[in-house]
Amino acid sequence: MEVLTPQRGTSWPILISDIELIGEEHARPFPLDKESSIRPAISSRVKAMHPDRVYVATKEERNGVSAIWVYRKS
């Protein structure tokens, strides 16, 4: 699985809010060096766009990929 990075016309909050399915098995990897951008994006902009959703970010290795894994909890 490839680590996600914003492309032209996207941003961290958009990439995070694109995670629609609930559950850890649907987690997507984000770059480790962008942890300081991803966590605030979840707690502010994504929360403002989708107040009914809860996202979780964990730093770990899965499937051979070390990353910040983000998934939707509810």
N, CA, C and O atoms as a CHARMM CRD file, in Angstrom:
* protein
*
  296
    1    1 MET  N      0.84300  -1.17100   0.00000 PROA 1      0.00000
    2    1 MET  CA     0.00000   0.00000   0.00000 PROA 1      0.00000
    3    1 MET  C      0.89100   1.23700   0.00000 PROA 1      0.00000
    4    1 MET  O      1.91200   1.27800   0.68700 PROA 1      0.00000
    5    2 GLU  N      0.50800   2.21700  -0.75400 PROA 2      0.00000
    6    2 GLU  CA     1.29700   3.43400  -0.91300 PROA 2      0.00000
    7    2 GLU  C      0.87600   4.50500   0.10000 PROA 2      0.00000
    8    2 GLU  O     -0.30900   4.67200   0.38700 PROA 2      0.00000
    9    3 VAL  N      1.85500   5.21800   0.62900 PROA 3      0.00000
   10    3 VAL  CA     1.59000   6.30700   1.57400 PROA 3      0.00000
   11    3 VAL  C      0.92600   7.45600   0.81800 PROA 3      0.00000
   12    3 VAL  O      1.36300   7.82500  -0.27200 PROA 3      0.00000
   13    4 LEU  N     -0.13200   8.02000   1.40700 PROA 4      0.00000
   14    4 LEU  CA    -0.88600   9.08900   0.75300 PROA 4      0.00000
   15    4 LEU  C     -0.23100  10.44800   0.93800 PROA 4      0.00000
   16    4 LEU  O      0.27500  10.76000   2.01600 PROA 4      0.00000
   17    5 THR  N     -0.24200  11.24200  -0.10100 PROA 5      0.00000
   18    5 THR  CA     0.20300  12.63300  -0.04000 PROA 5      0.00000
   19    5 THR  C     -0.74000  13.45700  -0.89900 PROA 5      0.00000
   20    5 THR  O     -1.23700  12.96600  -1.91300 PROA 5      0.00000
   21    6 PRO  N     -0.99400  14.70000  -0.51100 PROA 6      0.00000
   22    6 PRO  CA    -1.89000  15.53400  -1.30600 PROA 6      0.00000
   23    6 PRO  C     -1.33000  15.79500  -2.70300 PROA 6      0.00000
   24    6 PRO  O     -0.13200  16.02100  -2.87700 PROA 6      0.00000
   25    7 GLN  N     -2.19500  15.75800  -3.66100 PROA 7      0.00000
   26    7 GLN  CA    -1.85400  16.12400  -5.03000 PROA 7      0.00000
   27    7 GLN  C     -2.47500  17.49000  -5.29200 PROA 7      0.00000
   28    7 GLN  O     -3.18200  18.02500  -4.43800 PROA 7      0.00000
   29    8 ARG  N     -2.22200  18.04000  -6.43800 PROA 8      0.00000
   30    8 ARG  CA    -2.78200  19.34900  -6.78000 PROA 8      0.00000
   31    8 ARG  C     -4.30700  19.31700  -6.62200 PROA 8      0.00000
   32    8 ARG  O     -4.97900  18.43800  -7.16000 PROA 8      0.00000
   33    9 GLY  N     -4.82900  20.27600  -5.88600 PROA 9      0.00000
   34    9 GLY  CA    -6.26700  20.37200  -5.67400 PROA 9      0.00000
   35    9 GLY  C     -6.78500  19.60300  -4.47200 PROA 9      0.00000
   36    9 GLY  O     -7.99000  19.59000  -4.22100 PROA 9      0.00000
   37   10 THR  N     -5.88500  18.95500  -3.71700 PROA 10     0.00000
   38   10 THR  CA    -6.31000  18.24900  -2.51200 PROA 10     0.00000
   39   10 THR  C     -5.51500  18.75900  -1.31300 PROA 10     0.00000
   40   10 THR  O     -4.57800  19.54400  -1.45700 PROA 10     0.00000
   41   11 SER  N     -5.90500  18.30000  -0.14300 PROA 11     0.00000
   42   11 SER  CA    -5.22600  18.69900   1.08800 PROA 11     0.00000
   43   11 SER  C     -5.32700  17.54400   2.08200 PROA 11     0.00000
   44   11 SER  O     -6.03100  16.56600   1.83100 PROA 11     0.00000
   45   12 TRP  N     -4.62800  17.65700   3.20500 PROA 12     0.00000
   46   12 TRP  CA    -4.71300  16.61600   4.23300 PROA 12     0.00000
   47   12 TRP  C     -6.15700  16.40800   4.68200 PROA 12     0.00000
   48   12 TRP  O     -6.60700  15.26300   4.72600 PROA 12     0.00000
   49   13 PRO  N     -6.91200  17.47300   5.02200 PROA 13     0.00000
   50   13 PRO  CA    -8.29400  17.25900   5.45700 PROA 13     0.00000
   51   13 PRO  C     -9.15300  16.55000   4.40900 PROA 13     0.00000
   52   13 PRO  O    -10.00000  15.72700   4.75700 PROA 13     0.00000
   53   14 ILE  N     -8.94300  16.85900   3.14300 PROA 14     0.00000
   54   14 ILE  CA    -9.72100  16.19500   2.09200 PROA 14     0.00000
   55   14 ILE  C     -9.35800  14.71300   2.02500 PROA 14     0.00000
   56   14 ILE  O    -10.24200  13.85900   1.95300 PROA 14     0.00000
   57   15 LEU  N     -8.06500  14.40500   2.04900 PROA 15     0.00000
   58   15 LEU  CA    -7.64400  13.00000   2.01000 PROA 15     0.00000
   59   15 LEU  C     -8.17400  12.22800   3.21400 PROA 15     0.00000
   60   15 LEU  O     -8.58300  11.07500   3.08100 PROA 15     0.00000
   61   16 ILE  N     -8.16700  12.85000   4.37500 PROA 16     0.00000
   62   16 ILE  CA    -8.65700  12.18200   5.58500 PROA 16     0.00000
   63   16 ILE  C    -10.16400  11.97700   5.51100 PROA 16     0.00000
   64   16 ILE  O    -10.65000  10.88600   5.81000 PROA 16     0.00000
   65   17 SER  N    -10.91100  13.00000   5.11900 PROA 17     0.00000
   66   17 SER  CA   -12.36800  12.87400   5.06600 PROA 17     0.00000
   67   17 SER  C    -12.83300  11.94200   3.95500 PROA 17     0.00000
   68   17 SER  O    -13.98900  11.51900   3.95400 PROA 17     0.00000
   69   18 ASP  N    -11.95400  11.61200   3.00900 PROA 18     0.00000
   70   18 ASP  CA   -12.29000  10.62600   1.97700 PROA 18     0.00000
   71   18 ASP  C    -12.37600   9.21100   2.54700 PROA 18     0.00000
   72   18 ASP  O    -12.87500   8.30700   1.87700 PROA 18     0.00000
   73   19 ILE  N    -11.90000   9.01200   3.76300 PROA 19     0.00000
   74   19 ILE  CA   -12.01300   7.70600   4.41600 PROA 19     0.00000
   75   19 ILE  C    -13.44000   7.61600   4.94800 PROA 19     0.00000
   76   19 ILE  O    -13.75000   8.16600   6.00400 PROA 19     0.00000
   77   20 GLU  N    -14.29100   6.93300   4.22500 PROA 20     0.00000
   78   20 GLU  CA   -15.70700   6.88200   4.57700 PROA 20     0.00000
   79   20 GLU  C    -16.10100   5.61400   5.33000 PROA 20     0.00000
   80   20 GLU  O    -17.00800   5.64200   6.16200 PROA 20     0.00000
   81   21 LEU  N    -15.42200   4.50200   5.04200 PROA 21     0.00000
   82   21 LEU  CA   -15.77600   3.24500   5.68200 PROA 21     0.00000
   83   21 LEU  C    -15.24100   3.21100   7.11000 PROA 21     0.00000
   84   21 LEU  O    -14.12900   3.66500   7.37800 PROA 21     0.00000
   85   22 ILE  N    -16.03900   2.67000   8.01500 PROA 22     0.00000
   86   22 ILE  CA   -15.68100   2.61000   9.42600 PROA 22     0.00000
   87   22 ILE  C    -14.90400   1.32600   9.71100 PROA 22     0.00000
   88   22 ILE  O    -15.27000   0.25100   9.23500 PROA 22     0.00000
   89   23 GLY  N    -13.83900   1.44800  10.48300 PROA 23     0.00000
   90   23 GLY  CA   -13.08400   0.28100  10.93200 PROA 23     0.00000
   91   23 GLY  C    -11.60500   0.37100  10.62600 PROA 23     0.00000
   92   23 GLY  O    -11.18600   0.97800   9.64100 PROA 23     0.00000
   93   24 GLU  N    -10.81300  -0.25800  11.51200 PROA 24     0.00000
   94   24 GLU  CA    -9.35300  -0.24500  11.36200 PROA 24     0.00000
   95   24 GLU  C     -8.89500  -0.90200  10.07400 PROA 24     0.00000
   96   24 GLU  O     -7.85000  -0.54400   9.53200 PROA 24     0.00000
   97   25 GLU  N     -9.66400  -1.85500   9.58100 PROA 25     0.00000
   98   25 GLU  CA    -9.27300  -2.54900   8.35400 PROA 25     0.00000
   99   25 GLU  C     -9.30500  -1.64300   7.12400 PROA 25     0.00000
  100   25 GLU  O     -8.79400  -2.01000   6.06600 PROA 25     0.00000
  101   26 HSD  N     -9.90700  -0.46000   7.26400 PROA 26     0.00000
  102   26 HSD  CA    -9.97800   0.51000   6.16200 PROA 26     0.00000
  103   26 HSD  C     -8.99600   1.66800   6.34700 PROA 26     0.00000
  104   26 HSD  O     -9.09400   2.68900   5.66600 PROA 26     0.00000
  105   27 ALA  N     -8.04900   1.50200   7.27500 PROA 27     0.00000
  106   27 ALA  CA    -7.06500   2.56200   7.54800 PROA 27     0.00000
  107   27 ALA  C     -6.22500   2.85200   6.31200 PROA 27     0.00000
  108   27 ALA  O     -5.94100   1.96700   5.50500 PROA 27     0.00000
  109   28 ARG  N     -5.83800   4.11300   6.19000 PROA 28     0.00000
  110   28 ARG  CA    -4.97300   4.53900   5.09000 PROA 28     0.00000
  111   28 ARG  C     -3.68600   5.12600   5.66100 PROA 28     0.00000
  112   28 ARG  O     -3.71200   5.79600   6.69300 PROA 28     0.00000
  113   29 PRO  N     -2.55900   4.87500   4.99100 PROA 29     0.00000
  114   29 PRO  CA    -1.27300   5.35700   5.49400 PROA 29     0.00000
  115   29 PRO  C     -0.94100   6.77500   5.03400 PROA 29     0.00000
  116   29 PRO  O     -1.15500   7.14000   3.87800 PROA 29     0.00000
  117   30 PHE  N     -0.41200   7.55900   5.96800 PROA 30     0.00000
  118   30 PHE  CA     0.05000   8.91400   5.68700 PROA 30     0.00000
  119   30 PHE  C      1.51800   8.99500   6.11400 PROA 30     0.00000
  120   30 PHE  O      1.93900   8.23500   6.98700 PROA 30     0.00000
  121   31 PRO  N      2.30500   9.89800   5.52300 PROA 31     0.00000
  122   31 PRO  CA     3.74300   9.97300   5.82000 PROA 31     0.00000
  123   31 PRO  C      4.03900  10.25600   7.29500 PROA 31     0.00000
  124   31 PRO  O      3.39900  11.10300   7.91800 PROA 31     0.00000
  125   32 LEU  N      5.01600   9.53500   7.83900 PROA 32     0.00000
  126   32 LEU  CA     5.42700   9.74800   9.23200 PROA 32     0.00000
  127   32 LEU  C      5.88800  11.17700   9.48500 PROA 32     0.00000
  128   32 LEU  O      5.60400  11.74000  10.54200 PROA 32     0.00000
  129   33 ASP  N      6.58900  11.76300   8.53600 PROA 33     0.00000
  130   33 ASP  CA     7.13100  13.10900   8.73900 PROA 33     0.00000
  131   33 ASP  C      6.06100  14.19600   8.69000 PROA 33     0.00000
  132   33 ASP  O      6.36700  15.36700   8.91200 PROA 33     0.00000
  133   34 LYS  N      4.82300  13.83300   8.40700 PROA 34     0.00000
  134   34 LYS  CA     3.73400  14.81300   8.35900 PROA 34     0.00000
  135   34 LYS  C      2.77900  14.68100   9.54300 PROA 34     0.00000
  136   34 LYS  O      1.67300  15.22000   9.51700 PROA 34     0.00000
  137   35 GLU  N      3.21000  13.96400  10.57600 PROA 35     0.00000
  138   35 GLU  CA     2.36600  13.77200  11.75300 PROA 35     0.00000
  139   35 GLU  C      1.90300  15.10400  12.33800 PROA 35     0.00000
  140   35 GLU  O      0.75700  15.22500  12.77200 PROA 35     0.00000
  141   36 SER  N      2.77700  16.09200  12.35200 PROA 36     0.00000
  142   36 SER  CA     2.42600  17.39600  12.93000 PROA 36     0.00000
  143   36 SER  C      1.39500  18.14100  12.08200 PROA 36     0.00000
  144   36 SER  O      0.80700  19.11100  12.56000 PROA 36     0.00000
  145   37 SER  N      1.16300  17.72600  10.86100 PROA 37     0.00000
  146   37 SER  CA     0.12700  18.32600  10.01400 PROA 37     0.00000
  147   37 SER  C     -1.16000  17.51000  10.05000 PROA 37     0.00000
  148   37 SER  O     -2.25700  18.06700  10.00100 PROA 37     0.00000
  149   38 ILE  N     -1.02600  16.20000  10.13500 PROA 38     0.00000
  150   38 ILE  CA    -2.18300  15.31400  10.04400 PROA 38     0.00000
  151   38 ILE  C     -3.03600  15.35700  11.30500 PROA 38     0.00000
  152   38 ILE  O     -4.25700  15.48800  11.21800 PROA 38     0.00000
  153   39 ARG  N     -2.41900  15.25100  12.45800 PROA 39     0.00000
  154   39 ARG  CA    -3.19300  15.24700  13.71000 PROA 39     0.00000
  155   39 ARG  C     -3.98700  16.54200  13.91400 PROA 39     0.00000
  156   39 ARG  O     -5.16200  16.46100  14.27400 PROA 39     0.00000
  157   40 PRO  N     -3.41000  17.73100  13.70400 PROA 40     0.00000
  158   40 PRO  CA    -4.20800  18.95800  13.81600 PROA 40     0.00000
  159   40 PRO  C     -5.31600  19.03700  12.76200 PROA 40     0.00000
  160   40 PRO  O     -6.38800  19.57900  13.03000 PROA 40     0.00000
  161   41 ALA  N     -5.06300  18.50500  11.57900 PROA 41     0.00000
  162   41 ALA  CA    -6.09200  18.51400  10.53200 PROA 41     0.00000
  163   41 ALA  C     -7.30300  17.70400  10.97500 PROA 41     0.00000
  164   41 ALA  O     -8.44200  18.09600  10.72200 PROA 41     0.00000
  165   42 ILE  N     -7.06000  16.57900  11.63200 PROA 42     0.00000
  166   42 ILE  CA    -8.16800  15.74800  12.12000 PROA 42     0.00000
  167   42 ILE  C     -8.95300  16.48700  13.19100 PROA 42     0.00000
  168   42 ILE  O    -10.18300  16.50400  13.16000 PROA 42     0.00000
  169   43 SER  N     -8.24900  17.10000  14.14000 PROA 43     0.00000
  170   43 SER  CA    -8.93500  17.72400  15.26900 PROA 43     0.00000
  171   43 SER  C     -9.57800  19.06400  14.94000 PROA 43     0.00000
  172   43 SER  O    -10.41300  19.54200  15.70900 PROA 43     0.00000
  173   44 SER  N     -9.22200  19.67600  13.83700 PROA 44     0.00000
  174   44 SER  CA    -9.83100  20.97600  13.52700 PROA 44     0.00000
  175   44 SER  C    -10.64400  20.94500  12.23600 PROA 44     0.00000
  176   44 SER  O    -11.87300  20.92800  12.28800 PROA 44     0.00000
  177   45 ARG  N     -9.99200  20.93800  11.09700 PROA 45     0.00000
  178   45 ARG  CA   -10.69800  21.08600   9.81800 PROA 45     0.00000
  179   45 ARG  C    -11.61000  19.90700   9.49600 PROA 45     0.00000
  180   45 ARG  O    -12.74300  20.10400   9.05700 PROA 45     0.00000
  181   46 VAL  N    -11.12800  18.68300   9.71100 PROA 46     0.00000
  182   46 VAL  CA   -11.96400  17.51500   9.41700 PROA 46     0.00000
  183   46 VAL  C    -13.14500  17.47600  10.38000 PROA 46     0.00000
  184   46 VAL  O    -14.26900  17.17800   9.97400 PROA 46     0.00000
  185   47 LYS  N    -12.89800  17.77400  11.64600 PROA 47     0.00000
  186   47 LYS  CA   -13.96500  17.80300  12.65400 PROA 47     0.00000
  187   47 LYS  C    -15.01600  18.85100  12.30300 PROA 47     0.00000
  188   47 LYS  O    -16.20800  18.62700  12.51300 PROA 47     0.00000
  189   48 ALA  N    -14.58500  19.99400  11.77200 PROA 48     0.00000
  190   48 ALA  CA   -15.52300  21.04600  11.37100 PROA 48     0.00000
  191   48 ALA  C    -16.34300  20.62400  10.14800 PROA 48     0.00000
  192   48 ALA  O    -17.53200  20.93100  10.05300 PROA 48     0.00000
  193   49 MET  N    -15.69600  19.91500   9.21100 PROA 49     0.00000
  194   49 MET  CA   -16.39200  19.47900   7.99900 PROA 49     0.00000
  195   49 MET  C    -17.35300  18.32400   8.28000 PROA 49     0.00000
  196   49 MET  O    -18.41400  18.23400   7.66200 PROA 49     0.00000
  197   50 HSD  N    -16.98700  17.44300   9.20800 PROA 50     0.00000
  198   50 HSD  CA   -17.77000  16.24100   9.50700 PROA 50     0.00000
  199   50 HSD  C    -17.85900  16.03900  11.01900 PROA 50     0.00000
  200   50 HSD  O    -17.19700  15.15200  11.55800 PROA 50     0.00000
  201   51 PRO  N    -18.67100  16.85200  11.71800 PROA 51     0.00000
  202   51 PRO  CA   -18.72500  16.74800  13.18000 PROA 51     0.00000
  203   51 PRO  C    -19.25800  15.40200  13.68600 PROA 51     0.00000
  204   51 PRO  O    -19.04300  15.05000  14.84600 PROA 51     0.00000
  205   52 ASP  N    -19.94100  14.66000  12.83500 PROA 52     0.00000
  206   52 ASP  CA   -20.50300  13.37200  13.22800 PROA 52     0.00000
  207   52 ASP  C    -19.50200  12.22200  13.13200 PROA 52     0.00000
  208   52 ASP  O    -19.80000  11.11100  13.57200 PROA 52     0.00000
  209   53 ARG  N    -18.33200  12.46700  12.56800 PROA 53     0.00000
  210   53 ARG  CA   -17.33700  11.42000  12.35900 PROA 53     0.00000
  211   53 ARG  C    -16.21000  11.50700  13.39000 PROA 53     0.00000
  212   53 ARG  O    -15.85500  12.58900  13.85800 PROA 53     0.00000
  213   54 VAL  N    -15.66100  10.34000  13.72900 PROA 54     0.00000
  214   54 VAL  CA   -14.50500  10.26900  14.61700 PROA 54     0.00000
  215   54 VAL  C    -13.40100   9.52500  13.86900 PROA 54     0.00000
  216   54 VAL  O    -13.59700   8.40600  13.39600 PROA 54     0.00000
  217   55 TYR  N    -12.23900  10.16900  13.77300 PROA 55     0.00000
  218   55 TYR  CA   -11.08400   9.56400  13.11100 PROA 55     0.00000
  219   55 TYR  C     -9.99000   9.30900  14.13600 PROA 55     0.00000
  220   55 TYR  O     -9.84000  10.05700  15.10300 PROA 55     0.00000
  221   56 VAL  N     -9.23200   8.24600  13.91400 PROA 56     0.00000
  222   56 VAL  CA    -8.13400   7.87400  14.80100 PROA 56     0.00000
  223   56 VAL  C     -6.86000   7.79600  13.96900 PROA 56     0.00000
  224   56 VAL  O     -6.86700   7.26400  12.85900 PROA 56     0.00000
  225   57 ALA  N     -5.76300   8.33200  14.51300 PROA 57     0.00000
  226   57 ALA  CA    -4.46200   8.26500  13.84300 PROA 57     0.00000
  227   57 ALA  C     -3.47800   7.57100  14.77100 PROA 57     0.00000
  228   57 ALA  O     -3.31200   7.96600  15.92500 PROA 57     0.00000
  229   58 THR  N     -2.82300   6.52800  14.25500 PROA 58     0.00000
  230   58 THR  CA    -1.82800   5.80100  15.03400 PROA 58     0.00000
  231   58 THR  C     -0.54000   5.67100  14.23600 PROA 58     0.00000
  232   58 THR  O     -0.55500   5.48800  13.01900 PROA 58     0.00000
  233   59 LYS  N      0.57100   5.77100  14.94900 PROA 59     0.00000
  234   59 LYS  CA     1.87900   5.62000  14.31300 PROA 59     0.00000
  235   59 LYS  C      2.29500   4.16300  14.48800 PROA 59     0.00000
  236   59 LYS  O      2.53200   3.71100  15.60800 PROA 59     0.00000
  237   60 GLU  N      2.38400   3.42700  13.37600 PROA 60     0.00000
  238   60 GLU  CA     2.76500   2.02300  13.45500 PROA 60     0.00000
  239   60 GLU  C      3.15100   1.47200  12.08400 PROA 60     0.00000
  240   60 GLU  O      3.05400   2.15200  11.06200 PROA 60     0.00000
  241   61 GLU  N      3.59100   0.22200  12.10100 PROA 61     0.00000
  242   61 GLU  CA     3.92400  -0.46400  10.85000 PROA 61     0.00000
  243   61 GLU  C      2.85300  -1.51200  10.57800 PROA 61     0.00000
  244   61 GLU  O      2.55900  -2.35400  11.42600 PROA 61     0.00000
  245   62 ARG  N      2.28300  -1.44500   9.39400 PROA 62     0.00000
  246   62 ARG  CA     1.29200  -2.42700   8.95000 PROA 62     0.00000
  247   62 ARG  C      1.63600  -2.82100   7.52300 PROA 62     0.00000
  248   62 ARG  O      2.01600  -1.97900   6.70900 PROA 62     0.00000
  249   63 ASN  N      1.50300  -4.07300   7.23800 PROA 63     0.00000
  250   63 ASN  CA     1.75800  -4.56100   5.87400 PROA 63     0.00000
  251   63 ASN  C      3.11400  -4.09900   5.35100 PROA 63     0.00000
  252   63 ASN  O      3.27000  -3.85200   4.15500 PROA 63     0.00000
  253   64 GLY  N      4.09100  -3.98100   6.24200 PROA 64     0.00000
  254   64 GLY  CA     5.42800  -3.56000   5.83000 PROA 64     0.00000
  255   64 GLY  C      5.58100  -2.07400   5.58500 PROA 64     0.00000
  256   64 GLY  O      6.60900  -1.63700   5.06900 PROA 64     0.00000
  257   65 VAL  N      4.55900  -1.27500   5.95400 PROA 65     0.00000
  258   65 VAL  CA     4.59900   0.17300   5.73600 PROA 65     0.00000
  259   65 VAL  C      4.57400   0.88400   7.08500 PROA 65     0.00000
  260   65 VAL  O      3.60400   0.76500   7.83400 PROA 65     0.00000
  261   66 SER  N      5.64700   1.63200   7.39800 PROA 66     0.00000
  262   66 SER  CA     5.67200   2.46600   8.60500 PROA 66     0.00000
  263   66 SER  C      5.05200   3.80300   8.24300 PROA 66     0.00000
  264   66 SER  O      5.52100   4.49100   7.33700 PROA 66     0.00000
  265   67 ALA  N      3.98800   4.16800   8.96100 PROA 67     0.00000
  266   67 ALA  CA     3.25500   5.38100   8.60600 PROA 67     0.00000
  267   67 ALA  C      2.35100   5.80200   9.75600 PROA 67     0.00000
  268   67 ALA  O      2.25400   5.12800  10.78100 PROA 67     0.00000
  269   68 ILE  N      1.69500   6.93200   9.55300 PROA 68     0.00000
  270   68 ILE  CA     0.59200   7.34900  10.41200 PROA 68     0.00000
  271   68 ILE  C     -0.65100   6.74600   9.76100 PROA 68     0.00000
  272   68 ILE  O     -1.06600   7.17800   8.68600 PROA 68     0.00000
  273   69 TRP  N     -1.23300   5.76100  10.40500 PROA 69     0.00000
  274   69 TRP  CA    -2.40500   5.09000   9.85100 PROA 69     0.00000
  275   69 TRP  C     -3.65900   5.76900  10.39400 PROA 69     0.00000
  276   69 TRP  O     -3.83900   5.87200  11.60800 PROA 69     0.00000
  277   70 VAL  N     -4.51500   6.22500   9.50500 PROA 70     0.00000
  278   70 VAL  CA    -5.73200   6.94000   9.89100 PROA 70     0.00000
  279   70 VAL  C     -6.93800   6.10900   9.47600 PROA 70     0.00000
  280   70 VAL  O     -7.03200   5.63200   8.34500 PROA 70     0.00000
  281   71 TYR  N     -7.86000   5.94800  10.42900 PROA 71     0.00000
  282   71 TYR  CA    -9.10000   5.24700  10.10000 PROA 71     0.00000
  283   71 TYR  C    -10.27700   5.94000  10.76800 PROA 71     0.00000
  284   71 TYR  O    -10.11700   6.71200  11.71400 PROA 71     0.00000
  285   72 ARG  N    -11.45700   5.64600  10.25400 PROA 72     0.00000
  286   72 ARG  CA   -12.67800   6.22400  10.80500 PROA 72     0.00000
  287   72 ARG  C    -13.21800   5.27100  11.86500 PROA 72     0.00000
  288   72 ARG  O    -13.44800   4.09100  11.60300 PROA 72     0.00000
  289   73 LYS  N    -13.41400   5.81000  13.07000 PROA 73     0.00000
  290   73 LYS  CA   -13.90600   5.00200  14.18700 PROA 73     0.00000
  291   73 LYS  C    -15.42900   4.98400  14.23100 PROA 73     0.00000
  292   73 LYS  O    -16.02700   3.96900  14.58800 PROA 73     0.00000
  293   74 SER  N    -16.05800   6.09800  13.87200 PROA 74     0.00000
  294   74 SER  CA   -17.52900   6.14900  13.83700 PROA 74     0.00000
  295   74 SER  C    -17.99300   7.25100  12.91100 PROA 74     0.00000
  296   74 SER  O    -19.19600   7.45300  12.74700 PROA 74     0.00000
